Amino acid sequence: MNKVNNIYTCFFKLLGKKIIKYETAEIYFDDWEPWNDLPIRIYFDGGEVISIAWSKFDELWLSNDLTLPFSIEYNQVRWVTNSPKEISGCLNNRISSVKLGVDYLVIENNKIEVFTHLLVYTTNGILDVFNNLDENGYSLTSGFDDKTMDIV
């Protein structure tokens, strides 16, 4: 499973590291608005960074630098620090593990498991970066009730 290998490769060296800030993108049309197609960038106390972006149905893009999954050359974009505020509880907390979490696709009477939640376990809860219909969604939660797969 390529997704598992990518998560392991990008996260194994971040275990025990403290999250010091995160950035998300905004795009300008008539006003600035969130552009959750671009990655969330999470920065750590040792100078490390990880960029995370979900796309299509269940494709996860990861990078340990500031590269992007696609070109933004014709768009006016800015990066906003520690936004959205709903996940700010992850700041100054250390990563203890990373898992994939299941969501379900229901077709007729069939319930199909799809791993679309990247669960970053910290000392203050779980940062859930999930596929929110072809873009990133974010939450900070105390637990994840569905099936998970341990990665790191």
N, C-alpha and C positions, 0 to 999 in steps of 0.2 A: 504494500500500500504506500504509494508515493507521498501522500499527505502525512502519514505517520513519520516517514523518514525526514521530511522537510521540517516538521515540528521538532523532532529530536535534534537535528543538526543545528537549528537556530536557537533552541532554548536550553540545551544541556549545560552550556557554560554560564547561563543566567540564574541557575538555582542558587538561592541564598543572597542574591543581589537585591538591593533596595531600589524601588521605583521612585525617582526624584521628580519626574514630570512626564506629561504626555501631550501630544499635539494632534489636532485634527484639522482637516482642510475646510475652507470656505471658498465658494465661488461667487463672483460678482455678476449679477444680471442687472436688475434695477436697484438692488440692495445686496448686501452680503448675506449668504445663506449657507447652511451646512452642505458639504459635498462628501457624503459618506461612501462614495465609490472609491475615493482615495484612502490610503492606509491610515490607521492610527499609528503614530510613532510613539513608542514608549522608551524613555531614557532611564538609565541606571546609574548608581553611584560610582561605578568603576569606569564610566565613560561609554559604556555599551549602549546600543540602541537596537530595537527590533521594530520593524514595520509589518503591519498585519492588515490584509484586505481580503474580504470575501467577494466573489463575483459569480456570475451565472447562477447555476442552481446550487452547486456544492464545491466550487473550486476555491481553494485557500491559497493565497499568495503570501509568502513570507520573505523577509530580507533583513540582514543584520547591518543595513546601512540606510541611506536616505533615498535610494532609487525608487522609482515608481513603476507600477505594473503596466502603465500605458502613458502615451505622450499627452501633455497638457499645454502644448505650445501656443494654442490660440485662445486660451482661457485666462482670465484674470483670477489668480488664486492667492490666498494667504493662509498661513498656518497659525492657528490659535492655540495658545498654551492652556492646558488644564480645562478644556471644554470638550465634551459636555460635563457639567458640574456633578451630575448624578453618579459619576464613577470616581469622584475625587477622593473617596475613602480608600482607594488603593495607594494613594501617595504615602511615601515614607514607610512602606511595608515591603517585606522581603518575599520573593517567590519561593514557595515550598514544593510545588509540583505543577505539572501541566497535563491536562486530559482533553480528550475529545468527548463531546456530549451529543447525544442523539436527539433528533427531532423526528417527526413522523410525517410521511406523505401518505395520504389516504386516496387510493384509486379503487372506485367501486367499494367492495367490502374488504379490500386488502390494505393492511397497514404496513408500510415499508419503512424500515429504519434508515435514516440518513444522518451522517455525522456532520452537523452544521453549527456546532458550538465549540469554540476554542475556549477552554476553561483554565484560567491562570489562577491557581490557588495562592493566596497571600496570607500573611499573618492577620489580616483584617477582612477576610471573606474571599469571595471568588469573583474575579473580573471575567465576565462573560462577553467575549467578542463573537457575535453570532451573525449568520447570514440572514439579513432582513430584506428578503426579496431583491436579490442582486446587488446589495450594498451592505456595509457594516451596520450592525446594531450593537448597542452597548448596555450592560447593566452590571451592577455590583450587588451580589446576593450572598446570603449566608449558606445556601445549599442548592444543589441541583438534583431534582427528584428523578429524572430519567436515567437511562443507562449511560455509563461512561466507559471510556477506554483509557487506561493509564498509558502515558507516553514518556514523560520525564519525571 
